Amino acid sequence: MAPYVRENPSFALDQGLGPDQYLCQVRPGVSCGACCGLYNVADTSKPALESMLRRRTRLFDTADKTIQGLDEFASLAAASEDQSRPLDEFHHCPFLGLIGHGRETVGCLLHPAGNNGIDWRGLSFYGGMACRVYFCPSTKHLPVGYKRIIKAIAPDWHWYGLVITEYRLIKAIFSWLEDELGDNSIEKLLPGKDFRRALIALLGLKIDWPFRPPRFNTCCHNVFADNHPSRPSIEASLATGLSHRSRTILEAMGSWFESQNHLQQGCRLLENRIAAVVEASGQLFSPSRQFQS
């Protein structure tokens, strides 16, 4: 197996997307590694992930840039890390690290941009072709305006990667907000600091949502799978009265409710975060819409 170099015609398979479509590398400190299984680890907190990525990056810097040397790097990285995977079938790539000036952005350590034009991605689990041409479902399913909003407000790579891959969640939440805000579009309100802060907190529910199934108490999700036990459907007996939009949001969060009262707790938490965004815009929140069919 030989690495790709820039002179190799296969390098042109790195497909380009327009700035309004591209989601992977946004700006220094804001990028996404979710499709590479970044969050499929035992501890998904930002400090734990950052420590892991920094350790890998330092190790990669000293590794021999040969097939054998990079295979040894992967083995050493694995030996120094907890190999527990919340989602067994979802691969976690050991070649994720920190890239760019200042090493503050999540990215691929095998990418030619950081290896003098040599593309080592053929050594990855999915192979070089997949790494060059694959784009996540959010690239296709999210409206351009929604993408711009998420990229504009993202505070860091940890929040961004967990949120931008949740296209169903984003579409349902933004649809709800648009109904509440009327003529005040979300994008037009972004300069308001309180509005941005409330919107970040609302979407950030994905990170620490307290109503997940005990077996899958993780913010990780498999971006390749439409249906997974970590995202159970809300039981019909509990979902009576929920709007389709509200049910979409709760299920996209990976919710599990043991009773009607438990479900109401989840709805109240969601409503409170929605209300905070609406009130930061200067509008009045209408909670009754939560239960409309």
N, C-alpha and C positions, 0 to 999 in steps of 0.2 A: 504494500500500500504506500503510495507516494502522496505527499501533501500537495495541495493546489498552490500555485503561485499566480501572481497577477497576469503573467503572460499566458497562462493556461486558459483556453477558451471557456472552460467550465466555470471560471470565476465570474463570467458574465451572467451566470444563473442567479446571482444575488439580485433578486427583483427589487426595483425601486418603487416606492409609493410616494404620492404627493404629500406635502407636509400636513394636510388636513386628514390624511388617511393613516399615516405612519404612527404607530403607537409604542414601538419598542424602546428607542432611545430618544427621550424628550429634551432633556437639558442636563447639565452637570448635576448629579444628585437625584435625578428623577428618571427612572427607567424601569423596565419590567423583565423579570426572569421567571414568571409564573409557569410558562409552558415548559420550562426546563425543570420543573419540580422544586423551585426554590423553597416553597413553604411546606413541602412534604417532609417535615422533620419533626422531632419530638417537641422542640421548643421553638415556636414561631415568633417569639418576641423580637423586636428590632435589635436590642443589645446582643441577644444570643446569635442571631443571624449575622449581624455585622462582625462579631468576633470570629465566627466560622469563616466568613468570606475573607477577612483580613489575613487570617492564618493561612488559608489556601493561597492567597495572592503572594504572600511572602515565600511560601514553599514553591510556587510555580516559578517565581523569579530565579530561583537557584536550580531549578530542574534542567537537565540536559534536554535541549529541544530536538529530540530524536523520538522515533516511535517507541523505543524501549524506555527512554527517559521519561516520556509523558505517561506511559503505562505505569511506570514506577511511581510517578507523582500521584496518579489516581489511587493506587494501592495505599500509599502513605497517607493521603488525605482521608481515605475511608477508615484506616486503622486508628486515626486520631479523633474520630467523630462517632457519636451515637448513631447507629444504623437503624434505629426504630423509624418506621414509616407508617404514619396514620392511614395512608391509602396504599395498600400493598401493590396494587397493579399500576401505580403511577410512578414512572421513573424519576429519580432525583439525580441530576447530572453533577458529577464531582468537579466539572470544569467551569462552574459558575464562580466568579470572583469579583473583584473590584477593578474597574478599568478607568482610563482617562486621566487627565491631569488631576493630581491630588488623590487619585484612587478613591473617589467618593461615589462612583456610579456602578450599579450592578451590571454585569455583562459577561460575555463569553471570553475566557482566557485563551481559547484556541483561535479566535477570530484573527484574520490577517491584518486588521488595523493595528493590532498590538504585537504583531510578530514579523515586522519588516516585510509585509506582503505575503507571508507564507500562511496558507490556510490549513490548519490542523484539524478542522472540524470533522474530518472523516474518521477520527478516533473516537468520536462521541457515540453514545448508545444508538441514536437514531440515524447517524451517518451524515456526511457532509451535505448531501442533496436536500434532506429535510431541513437542516439548519439554514440552508440558503434560501429556500423558496416557501417555507411554511409561515403563515400568518394566522393569528388566533381568530376565533369566530367574532370577537368584538370588532375587528377590523372591517368585517363585512356587514355586521348586523347593527352597529351603532350609527345613528345619524351624525353627520360631520359636526353639527353644532354641539352635540353632546360630548363628542371627543374633545373638542376645543375647550369646553368647560372643565372636564376632568383634568386635562393637561395643565390648564391655567391655574387651578386651585391646588394641585397636588403638592403637599408639603415635603414629601421625601419619597424615596424609592419603595419603602416598606408599605406605606399607605397606597401608593399608586398601583403597584403590582397586584395588590389584593382587590382593589376596586375596579380598575379598568377592564379586567377580564370578566366581570359580572354584567354582561350586557342586558340580561333580562331584568336584573335588579335596577340598573341605571335607568332603563327605559320606563319601568313602572314608577319609580320614584319621581323622575322628571315629569312624567305625564301627570302625576298627582299634583306636583308643585305648579305646573303650568295652569292647571284648573284653578288652583287657589290664588295664583298671582295675577290672573287676568291679563291685562295689557302689559304688565311689567315682566318682561322676559327674564329668564334666569341669567342669560349672558349679559344683559344690560345692567343687572344689579351687582355684578361681580366686583366692581370697584369698592363697594361697601365692605369695610373690614369685618363688621359684625355679621353681615350676610355670608361672607366667605367662610368665616369661622363656624357658623351654624351649619352651613352646607357640608363642610369637611366633617363635622361631628356626626351629621346625619348619615352620610355615606360610610363613615368610619364604624358604624354599627357592625359592619361585616367583620371587623377585626376581633371584637370582643363580645359578640352576640351571646347572651347567656342562656339561650333556649335551644341548644343543639342536642342531638341524640347523645346519650352517655358514651356510646361506643365510638362516635365520631366527633368528639369534642375538640375540633380543630378548625381553624379558619382556612385551611387548605381545601381546594377543590380541584378535581381533575378537569382541566380545560378541554380535554378531548371527549369527555363523556357527557351526553345529554341527561342520562338517568343513572343515578348511583345511590346506594343505600345511605350515603351521607346526606342526601337531599330527599328525605321522605316526603310523600304527599301528606297534607293535613287530612286526618280522618274526616270523612263526610259528616259524621255525627257532630263533630266539633266546628266544622266550617260553615254551618248554617248562618246566613246573614253577612258573611264576609263578601266584600266585592271581589271580583276577579283580580283587580289590581292589587288589593291588599293581600290576597292569597298568594299571588305571584311573588310579592316582596318577601313574605314570611317563608315561603318554600325556597326561594333563592338564597336566603340566609342560612338554610340548612336547619330548619326548626323542627323540634319535636315537643309536643304538648301532651301532658298526661290527663288534663281535665279542661273543662270550659274556663274555669278560673285561671288556670295556667295560661291558656290562650289569651285571655283578656289582659294578663300582665304583659305579654308580648305586644299586644296591640297598643296598650297605653304607652309603652316605651317608644314604639315607633311613632305614635301620634305626637308625643312630647317633642321628639326631634323634628318632626315635620312642622309642628307649631312654632318652634324656635326659628326655623328658617323663614316661615311666612311672616312672623312678627318682626324679624330683623329687616324685612322688606318694607315695613310700614303698613302691611295689610292685616286683616283680622282672619284668624284661622277658623274653619268650619268643620269641627270634628265629626259631625254627623255623616259627612261624605265617606268616612272610613267604611261604613257598613252598607253603603248603597250597592245594589247589584249591578 
